[in-house]
Amino acid sequence: MKPTYERAFLASAIVMTIGLTLVAATPSSADIVGSALHRPAHIAAYAMVAFAWTRGLPMVSAPLMMLAGVALGFAHEALEIVGHRHPFELADAFYDAAGAITGVIVARFSIRKANVGRRSLP
């Protein structure tokens, strides 16, 4: 059975992923964040989502979690073509990818720090 904190991270990852999907599909959500915070918002959002997924599924390898986070970011930007009615924003997809990779790295370090003296993760 998973420890409670892993289940909490997994639940929050699912909720955040659903939230990002709704944001991508809703036309009015394009104006939630001002232009000055646009890039940091992409990076921070995907870092938090990737962190939560990685902590919720600690036995999944870091490269696989990074790939999933990057794929989610590109899928999000593709959904915005329909939801926000604008062309694919490759730069935003790269910001999403940078955030996802950062989130996985930070999560893996936090897992390793929490497991000092215990068995190591893959």
Summary of the structure (lengths in Angstrom):
residues: 122
radius of gyration: 15.2
end to end distance: 19.0
largest distance: 51.7
contacts: 370
relative contact order: 0.17
helix: 79%
strand: 0%
